[in-house]
Amino acid sequence: VDNRWGYFPSVSVAWRLTGENFMKALPFINELKIRAEIGTTGNNGSGGSQYSSLSAVTTPWGAGFRTGQYGNAGLKWESTETKNIGFNLSVLKDRVQLEGDFYVKKTDNLLMPNPLPAYMGTQGEGAINAPVVNIGAMQNKGFGITLNTVNIDNKAGFSWRTNFNISSFKTKITKFYSDAAFLSRSAWFMNNFTSRSAIGLAPWQFYGYISDGLFQSVDEINSSAVPAQADGTRLPVSKDGGVWVGDVKYKDLNGDKIIDSRDQTYIGNPWPRFTFGFTNTFSYKGFDLSILVIGTQGNDIFNYLRFENTNPNNINLGRNLLQETFGYARLSEEGGKTVLTNPGTNVPRIVGNDVNGNGNRFTNLYVEDGSYIRIKNVQLGYTVPRSLISHQNVVKSVRLSAGVQNLATFTKYKGYDPEVGAYLGKEVQLSSQLIGVDAGRYPLTRLYSASVAVDF
């Protein structure tokens, strides 16, 4: 092992301005502190990636062991340098409290498995997992702000308190320690859906084609770019075995009149511009009510479930399809020409031999806005007054409560649940884990609860 040790120093400083004499002229400011930190933290991953691990294997002579993962004796510690400036402010007798942090994080020697090609023996039966390497560097810039307020607190016993927090970050890849201009993650169990990271861009963006609607006529096909055959020539214009009216039209991004892998581009970003949480707490005598609202804004979701279940050709598999699939492209003959009877549809035609890739080319058509606002939790409680139970000494307090989680969600997303996150389903691996791809999961359900708490 070449790099056993890492050096990760840090230092922080704070200045409490309200302790200075010149702040006495501002009596409404109860607390004001400015903070600054700079430091480095280290991560060694699993801690054993420098060595070649062994995996059990069955052989004709009984149980045995083989190399499970290539080791990397030259692996370095992943390090993250953070520069942060923050403040704490409290005014009006602590009725308004504001805390903010603004940071820049630079991560060097990023740890991840090296995406080696299959011919190097890292995929398939008996494969040896790729080694963990220091793949590159990344930068994050962002902020987090928290506001606490006491809106009402009167002598009648009624109070209203609010907590609001919002955070945002922008991340980008700044360096790769190889000749590769990008890194890709592909999930074979999702028809090789690919997320890609490239220098200067946010990591793991959706990668695919730009849809330009459906072909409306044969003349439009003849004047447009179409996919290529194995020999590089254009696919024929044909109802069977070629491109035809009702097939998906892809944008020719490089202008060579052929649709191929070089016409793919970044079609979606799974990272939100900001996330927030908003809590309001009300109390009156023995009653209290808490309402939590959360949300995100600006993130994209690839609706893989919709991609699979709006393909009219999948009806041959004997499974359910989404209702919009019934609007598949329908063809008719008018004046000796084939036209669409429903030209406004985005669902391609039914075809036996899908050489155009209507059902296996990922396009921006299924990239949706994943922003949402969700009433996450509502909790109502009542604490029985002490005077009602003071005649005995067994029970000290009684509290009744009722609540509901996931009460309502407001979103434009067409799937079941916009809170997608990372894919955690069957066959998932770190090398193929996708962010912001909805491949089907049990959505969050509304949950009602009631409780009685008795303190003896």
PASE-680605 format. One record per residue (C-alpha): residue number from 1; residue in one letter; y, z, x. Coordinates in steps of 0.001 Angstrom, whole numbers, padded with zeros to 6 digits. Each point is the difference from the previous one (the first is absolute). Layout:
# PASE-680605
{NUM, A, {Y, Z, X}}
...
END
This chain:
# PASE-680605
{1, V, {000000, 000000, 000000}}
{2, D, {003248, -001142, 001598}}
{3, N, {002580, 001762, -002229}}
{4, R, {-001162, 003470, -000964}}
{5, W, {003409, 001619, -000272}}
{6, G, {003236, -000749, -001802}}
{7, Y, {003479, 001437, 000418}}
{8, F, {001958, 000522, -003227}}
{9, P, {003262, 001942, 000398}}
{10, S, {002466, 000796, -002767}}
{11, V, {003297, 001788, -000438}}
{12, S, {002174, 000900, -002966}}
{13, V, {003439, 001486, -000490}}
{14, A, {001967, 001218, -003015}}
{15, W, {003619, 000954, -000539}}
{16, R, {000794, 002350, -002894}}
{17, L, {003590, -000934, -000721}}
{18, T, {000453, 002710, -002643}}
{19, G, {-000270, 002531, 002800}}
{20, E, {003211, -001351, 001573}}
{21, N, {003453, 001407, -000722}}
{22, F, {001503, -003347, -001044}}
{23, M, {-002425, -000205, -002952}}
{24, K, {001514, 003091, -001612}}
{25, A, {002694, -002248, -001431}}
{26, L, {-002701, -001607, -002180}}
{27, P, {-001451, 002924, -001951}}
{28, F, {-001811, -002224, -002522}}
{29, I, {-002382, -001108, 002822}}
{30, N, {-002674, 002669, 000291}}
{31, E, {-002164, -001673, 002623}}
{32, L, {000429, -003035, 002245}}
{33, K, {-002359, -000735, 002834}}
{34, I, {-000407, -003136, 002088}}
{35, R, {-003338, -000633, 001690}}
{36, A, {-001184, -002424, 002674}}
{37, E, {-003504, -000476, 001345}}
{38, I, {-001699, -002284, 002453}}
{39, G, {-003621, 000245, 000935}}
{40, T, {-003298, -001723, 000519}}
{41, T, {-003324, 000696, -001671}}
{42, G, {-003395, -001262, 001096}}
{43, N, {-003062, -001289, -001786}}
{44, N, {-003355, -000660, 001644}}
{45, G, {-001634, -001413, -003124}}
{46, S, {-003559, 001205, -000419}}
{47, G, {-000005, 001355, 003538}}
{48, G, {-003252, -001740, 000871}}
{49, S, {001021, -003636, 000073}}
{50, Q, {-000047, -000089, 003785}}
{51, Y, {-003777, 000205, -000082}}
{52, S, {-002656, -002293, -001445}}
{53, S, {-001462, 001838, -002981}}
{54, L, {-003657, -000288, -001004}}
{55, S, {-001386, -000834, -003443}}
{56, A, {-003491, 000541, -001347}}
{57, V, {-002043, -003146, -000585}}
{58, T, {-003492, -000715, -001315}}
{59, T, {-002274, -001961, 002339}}
{60, P, {-003647, -001164, -000184}}
{61, W, {-000811, 002941, 002326}}
{62, G, {001792, 002608, -002102}}
{63, A, {003506, 001441, -000100}}
{64, G, {002302, -000836, 002876}}
{65, F, {003625, -000174, 001023}}
{66, R, {002366, -002795, 000912}}
{67, T, {003646, -000300, 000902}}
{68, G, {001988, 000492, -003196}}
{69, Q, {003479, -000703, 001342}}
{70, Y, {001380, -001350, 003225}}
{71, G, {001831, 002626, 002026}}
{72, N, {003353, -000417, 001714}}
{73, A, {000428, 002118, 003121}}
{74, G, {003587, -001211, 000433}}
{75, L, {001162, 001200, -003416}}
{76, K, {003390, 001730, 000010}}
{77, W, {001456, 002620, -002310}}
{78, E, {001968, -001369, -002914}}
{79, S, {003495, 001483, 000197}}
{80, T, {002787, 000213, -002564}}
{81, E, {003546, 000743, 001090}}
{82, T, {002189, 001316, -002811}}
{83, K, {003766, 000272, -000010}}
{84, N, {001351, 001876, -002982}}
{85, I, {003424, 001124, -001182}}
{86, G, {000184, 002297, -003006}}
{87, F, {002196, 002396, -001885}}
{88, N, {-000224, 002883, -002455}}
{89, L, {002866, 000551, -002412}}
{90, S, {000425, 002684, -002651}}
{91, V, {003135, 000311, -002151}}
{92, L, {001335, 001775, -003084}}
{93, K, {-001898, 003245, 000554}}
{94, D, {-003219, -001881, 000788}}
{95, R, {000027, -001822, -003337}}
{96, V, {-000117, -003334, 001846}}
{97, Q, {-002257, -000387, 003020}}
{98, L, {-000336, -003280, 001872}}
{99, E, {-002339, -000772, 002887}}
{100, G, {-000206, -003320, 001808}}
{101, D, {-001867, -001496, 002932}}
{102, F, {000499, -003396, 001654}}
{103, Y, {-002556, -001079, 002556}}
{104, V, {-001286, -002719, 002291}}
{105, K, {-003662, 000105, 001015}}
{106, K, {-001419, -002193, 002739}}
{107, T, {-003763, -000007, 000366}}
{108, D, {-001493, -001409, 003186}}
{109, N, {-003624, -000723, 000946}}
{110, L, {-001077, -000297, -003642}}
{111, L, {-003685, 000817, -000422}}
{112, M, {-002188, -002296, -002090}}
{113, P, {-003268, -001935, 000309}}
{114, N, {000417, -003285, 001828}}
{115, P, {-000509, -002805, -002573}}
{116, L, {-002516, -001950, 002074}}
{117, P, {-001519, -003210, -001427}}
{118, A, {-003466, 000094, -001512}}
{119, Y, {-001566, -002052, 002824}}
{120, M, {000559, 002969, 002330}}
{121, G, {-002633, 001956, -001924}}
{122, T, {002287, 002332, -001940}}
{123, Q, {-001041, -001120, -003488}}
{124, G, {-003299, -000388, -001819}}
{125, E, {-003387, 001679, 000184}}
{126, G, {-000440, 001994, 003201}}
{127, A, {003631, -000543, 000998}}
{128, I, {001789, 002291, 002422}}
{129, N, {003338, 001234, -001312}}
{130, A, {003095, -001246, 001801}}
{131, P, {001630, 002359, 002503}}
{132, V, {003111, 001993, -000822}}
{133, V, {002928, -001300, 002058}}
{134, N, {003723, 000554, 000439}}
{135, I, {001072, -002942, -002116}}
{136, G, {003807, 000134, -000015}}
{137, A, {003173, 001809, -001006}}
{138, M, {001815, 000670, -003267}}
{139, Q, {003382, 001326, -001126}}
{140, N, {000926, 001936, -003143}}
{141, K, {003540, 000694, -001175}}
{142, G, {000662, 002086, -003060}}
{143, F, {001518, 002965, -001732}}
{144, G, {-000917, 002814, -002340}}
{145, I, {002457, 001843, -002242}}
{146, T, {-000645, 003015, -002210}}
{147, L, {002483, 001360, -002556}}
{148, N, {-000448, 003331, -001791}}
{149, T, {002473, 001003, -002695}}
{150, V, {000467, 002855, -002431}}
{151, N, {001567, -001875, -002897}}
{152, I, {000121, 002865, -002515}}
{153, D, {-000667, 003698, 000425}}
{154, N, {001776, 001988, -002689}}
{155, K, {-000052, 003527, -001337}}
{156, A, {-001900, -001099, -003113}}
{157, G, {-003082, -000410, 002148}}
{158, F, {-000056, -003793, 000122}}
{159, S, {-000320, -001783, 003336}}
{160, W, {-000438, -003596, 001107}}
{161, R, {-000935, -000823, 003571}}
{162, T, {-000558, -003407, 001574}}
{163, N, {-001775, -001219, 003102}}
{164, F, {000419, -003627, 001081}}
{165, N, {-001435, -001569, 003121}}
{166, I, {000106, -003565, 001236}}
{167, S, {-001346, -001596, 003147}}
{168, S, {000014, -003443, 001508}}
{169, F, {-001307, -001677, 003119}}
{170, K, {-000095, -003407, 001634}}
{171, T, {-002853, -000722, 002350}}
{172, K, {-000711, -002920, 002291}}
{173, I, {-002349, -000972, 002786}}
{174, T, {001896, -000259, 003283}}
{175, K, {-002724, -000934, 002488}}
{176, F, {-003600, -001099, 000389}}
{177, Y, {-001817, 000599, 003278}}
{178, S, {-001800, -003329, -000094}}
{179, D, {000631, -003705, -000288}}
{180, A, {-000480, 000144, -003775}}
{181, A, {003113, -000499, -002077}}
{182, F, {-001474, 001902, -002935}}
{183, L, {-002848, 002208, -001196}}
{184, S, {-001979, -000564, -003189}}
{185, R, {-002175, 002111, -002255}}
{186, S, {-002396, -001902, -002235}}
{187, A, {-002317, 001474, -002608}}
{188, W, {-003113, -002147, -000406}}
{189, F, {-000845, 001860, -003223}}
{190, M, {003323, -001256, -001439}}
{191, N, {-000566, -003661, 000792}}
{192, N, {001602, 000586, 003429}}
{193, F, {003348, 001118, -001352}}
{194, T, {002229, 000412, 003058}}
{195, S, {002837, 002315, 000964}}
{196, R, {001884, -000859, 003161}}
{197, S, {002275, 001744, 002494}}
{198, A, {002421, -001938, 002186}}
{199, I, {002710, 000962, 002472}}
{200, G, {003321, 000630, -001720}}
{201, L, {-001547, 000518, -003449}}
{202, A, {-001349, 002934, -001963}}
{203, P, {-003739, 000459, 000578}}
{204, W, {-002816, -001176, -002286}}
{205, Q, {001880, -002358, -002262}}
{206, F, {-001917, -002220, -002432}}
{207, Y, {-000810, -003407, 001414}}
{208, G, {-000661, -003095, -002077}}
{209, Y, {001388, -003125, -001644}}
{210, I, {003061, -000666, -002137}}
{211, S, {-000889, -001260, -003462}}
{212, D, {002147, -002791, -001427}}
{213, G, {-001538, 000028, -003453}}
{214, L, {-002716, -002410, -001176}}
{215, F, {-000230, -003745, 000428}}
{216, Q, {001304, -001607, -003202}}
{217, S, {-001046, -003602, 000624}}
{218, V, {-001900, -002301, 002352}}
{219, D, {003292, -001436, 001210}}
{220, E, {001110, 003477, 001081}}
{221, I, {-003239, 000464, 001952}}
{222, N, {000452, -003318, 001803}}
{223, S, {003507, 000972, 001103}}
{224, S, {-000866, 003540, 001061}}
{225, A, {-001892, 001754, 002766}}
{226, V, {-003618, 000843, -000804}}
{227, P, {-002778, 001812, 001901}}
{228, A, {-001927, -001872, 002674}}
{229, Q, {-003629, -000972, 000279}}
{230, A, {-002167, 001003, 002961}}
{231, D, {001181, -003049, 001960}}
{232, G, {003669, 000902, -000531}}
{233, T, {000753, -002691, -002609}}
{234, R, {001396, 000702, -003454}}
{235, L, {-002346, 000967, -002776}}
{236, P, {-000471, -002826, -002498}}
{237, V, {001811, -000017, -003328}}
{238, S, {-002964, 000543, -002263}}
{239, K, {-001014, 002088, -002980}}
{240, D, {-003222, 001045, 001748}}
{241, G, {-000130, 000602, 003734}}
{242, G, {003722, -000455, 000514}}
{243, V, {003483, 001120, -001024}}
{244, W, {000860, -000550, -003635}}
{245, V, {002521, 000820, -002698}}
{246, G, {-000062, 003756, -000704}}
{247, D, {-000766, 000971, 003597}}
{248, V, {002280, 002339, 001948}}
{249, K, {002782, -001679, 001960}}
{250, Y, {000730, 001681, 003351}}
{251, K, {003232, -000242, 001942}}
{252, D, {-000250, -002104, 003152}}
{253, L, {001833, 002322, 002356}}
{254, N, {-000385, -002070, 003168}}
{255, G, {000638, -003364, -001686}}
{256, D, {-003138, -001814, 001205}}
{257, K, {-001127, -000983, -003552}}
{258, I, {-003221, 001990, 000487}}
{259, I, {-000686, 003493, -001342}}
{260, D, {-001884, 002067, 002551}}
{261, S, {000158, 003405, 001707}}
{262, R, {003274, -000986, 001700}}
{263, D, {001716, 000124, -003399}}
{264, Q, {-000696, 003699, -000427}}
{265, T, {002828, 002495, 000291}}
{266, Y, {000941, 003590, -000798}}
{267, I, {-000017, 000367, -003777}}
{268, G, {000535, 003734, -000548}}
{269, N, {000954, 003306, 001586}}
{270, P, {-001880, 003133, -001149}}
{271, W, {002568, 002493, 001343}}
{272, P, {002611, 001401, -002428}}
{273, R, {003715, -000031, 000748}}
{274, F, {000157, 003603, -001143}}
{275, T, {-001978, 002695, -001812}}
{276, F, {001409, 002886, -002005}}
{277, G, {-000861, 003122, -001933}}
{278, F, {002117, 001722, -002666}}
{279, T, {-000798, 003457, -001398}}
{280, N, {001897, 001787, -002751}}
{281, T, {-000802, 003617, -000819}}
{282, F, {001345, 001703, -003123}}
{283, S, {-000425, 003643, -000944}}
{284, Y, {001143, 002097, -002923}}
{285, K, {-001041, 003596, -000289}}
{286, G, {-003821, -000153, 000166}}
{287, F, {-000298, -003782, -000248}}
{288, D, {000000, -002460, 002883}}
{289, L, {-000346, -003779, 000106}}
{290, S, {-000547, -002152, 003079}}
{291, I, {000115, -003819, 000052}}
{292, L, {-000931, -002022, 003107}}
{293, V, {000836, -003702, 000270}}
{294, I, {-001072, -002103, 002995}}
{295, G, {000345, -003651, 000924}}
{296, T, {000282, -002763, 002549}}
{297, Q, {002184, -003082, 000257}}
{298, G, {-000388, -003296, 001829}}
{299, N, {-003701, -000114, 000882}}
{300, D, {-002309, -002919, -000794}}
{301, I, {-003545, 000179, -001350}}
{302, F, {-002554, -002776, 000250}}
{303, N, {-001818, 000121, -003330}}
{304, Y, {-003440, -001005, 001261}}
{305, L, {-001561, 001125, -003273}}
{306, R, {002183, -002509, -001847}}
{307, F, {-000735, -002682, 002614}}
{308, E, {-003744, 000383, -000620}}
{309, N, {000116, 000421, -003748}}
{310, T, {002367, -002815, -000901}}
{311, N, {-002163, -002627, 001707}}
{312, P, {-001484, -001903, -002971}}
{313, N, {-002926, -001171, 002139}}
{314, N, {-001232, 003588, 000250}}
{315, I, {-001096, -000213, -003627}}
{316, N, {-003258, -001338, 001405}}
{317, L, {-000664, 003451, 001439}}
{318, G, {-000227, 001469, -003503}}
{319, R, {002722, 002602, 000472}}
{320, N, {003192, 000872, -001799}}
{321, L, {003248, -001755, 000868}}
{322, L, {003624, 000945, -000638}}
{323, Q, {001576, -001341, -003158}}
{324, E, {002418, -002309, 001832}}
{325, T, {-003016, -001965, 001296}}
{326, F, {-000306, -001561, -003451}}
{327, G, {003171, -001925, 000854}}
{328, Y, {-001854, -002056, 002638}}
{329, A, {001240, -003561, 000574}}
{330, R, {-001215, -002333, -002724}}
{331, L, {-000083, -003740, 000590}}
{332, S, {000421, -002948, -002319}}
{333, E, {000445, -003762, 000235}}
{334, E, {003333, -001509, -001047}}
{335, G, {000699, -003692, 000527}}
{336, G, {-002874, -000281, 002441}}
{337, K, {001279, 002916, 002138}}
{338, T, {-001302, 003544, 000357}}
{339, V, {002579, 002670, -000896}}
{340, L, {000095, 003716, -000747}}
{341, T, {000170, 001030, -003632}}
{342, N, {001384, 003409, 001079}}
{343, P, {002295, -000888, 002924}}
{344, G, {001501, 003500, 000240}}
{345, T, {-003234, 001697, 001094}}
{346, N, {-000694, 001383, 003479}}
{347, V, {-003767, 000306, -000558}}
{348, P, {-001851, -002986, 001528}}
{349, R, {-002575, -002175, -001731}}
{350, I, {-003731, 000628, -000279}}
{351, V, {-001768, -002068, 002645}}
{352, G, {-003560, -000048, 001282}}
{353, N, {000808, -000772, 003647}}
{354, D, {003214, 001798, 000941}}
{355, V, {000860, -001911, 003190}}
{356, N, {003717, 000678, -000503}}
{357, G, {-000592, 003734, 000406}}
{358, N, {001475, 001050, -003349}}
{359, G, {-002162, 003102, 000000}}
{360, N, {-000133, 000892, 003679}}
{361, R, {003443, -000667, 001472}}
{362, F, {002233, 003064, -000242}}
{363, T, {003535, -000832, -001149}}
{364, N, {003247, 001763, -000808}}
{365, L, {-000804, -000452, -003700}}
{366, Y, {-001929, 003271, 000105}}
{367, V, {002565, 001943, 002018}}
{368, E, {001801, 002332, -002403}}
{369, D, {002776, 002550, 000169}}
{370, G, {-001648, 003391, 000468}}
{371, S, {003093, 002086, -000742}}
{372, Y, {-000515, 002729, -002570}}
{373, I, {001367, 003186, -001508}}
{374, R, {-002572, 002529, -001176}}
{375, I, {000365, 003223, -001954}}
{376, K, {-002542, 001713, 002208}}
{377, N, {-000134, 003518, -001355}}
{378, V, {001429, 001943, -002929}}
{379, Q, {-000721, 003735, -000158}}
{380, L, {001097, 002422, -002714}}
{381, G, {-000570, 003715, 000414}}
{382, Y, {000723, 003280, -001749}}
{383, T, {-000138, 003438, 001570}}
{384, V, {-000548, 002737, -002561}}
{385, P, {002792, 002586, 000266}}
{386, R, {-000976, 003251, 001614}}
{387, S, {001247, 001893, -003005}}
{388, L, {-002769, -001464, -002169}}
{389, I, {-002783, 001260, 002238}}
{390, S, {001584, 003194, 001326}}
{391, H, {-001896, 002197, -002457}}
{392, Q, {-003115, -000272, 002175}}
{393, N, {-000696, 000151, 003739}}
{394, V, {-002902, -002473, 000318}}
{395, V, {001783, -003349, -000222}}
{396, K, {003009, -000380, 002280}}
{397, S, {001076, -003515, -000986}}
{398, V, {-001032, -002934, -002195}}
{399, R, {001022, -003628, 000473}}
{400, L, {-000828, -002970, -002212}}
{401, S, {000442, -003558, 001195}}
{402, A, {-000700, -003574, -001048}}
{403, G, {000544, -003203, 001886}}
{404, V, {-000625, -003692, 000284}}
{405, Q, {-000398, -002157, 003120}}
{406, N, {000749, -003729, 000240}}
{407, L, {001825, 000059, -003295}}
{408, A, {001590, -003457, 000256}}
{409, T, {000499, -002763, 002567}}
{410, F, {002769, -002595, -000050}}
{411, T, {-000743, -003090, 002064}}
{412, K, {-000081, -003796, -000061}}
{413, Y, {-003367, -000040, 001747}}
{414, K, {-002693, -001664, -002126}}
{415, G, {-002926, 002004, 001380}}
{416, Y, {-001359, 003319, -001181}}
{417, D, {001833, 002198, 002482}}
{418, P, {002829, -000834, 002458}}
{419, E, {-000829, 002998, 002222}}
{420, V, {-002396, -002079, 002106}}
{421, G, {000265, 001225, 003604}}
{422, A, {-002804, -000921, 002400}}
{423, Y, {-003252, -001547, -001179}}
{424, L, {-002818, 002557, 000178}}
{425, G, {-002811, -001825, -001781}}
{426, K, {-003441, -001168, 000989}}
{427, E, {-000495, -001555, 003450}}
{428, V, {003468, 001026, 001185}}
{429, Q, {000512, 000548, 003714}}
{430, L, {003052, 000788, 002081}}
{431, S, {-000029, -003568, 001296}}
{432, S, {000075, -001405, -003543}}
{433, Q, {001911, 002653, -001938}}
{434, L, {002716, -001637, -002064}}
{435, I, {003302, 001545, -001096}}
{436, G, {001485, -000758, -003419}}
{437, V, {-002935, -002131, -001199}}
{438, D, {-001278, 000872, -003465}}
{439, A, {-003682, -000915, 000064}}
{440, G, {-000882, 002179, -002965}}
{441, R, {-000246, 003760, -000190}}
{442, Y, {-000023, 002627, -002699}}
{443, P, {003647, 000460, -000993}}
{444, L, {001717, 003343, -000272}}
{445, T, {-000578, 001392, -003468}}
{446, R, {002102, 002231, -002185}}
{447, L, {-001210, 003566, 000316}}
{448, Y, {000821, 002828, -002380}}
{449, S, {-000485, 003634, 000958}}
{450, A, {000565, 003466, -001422}}
{451, S, {-000458, 003384, 001597}}
{452, V, {000343, 003718, -000535}}
{453, A, {000663, 002233, 002998}}
{454, V, {-000468, 003741, -000365}}
{455, D, {000856, 002393, 002816}}
{456, F, {-001749, 003366, -000196}}
END
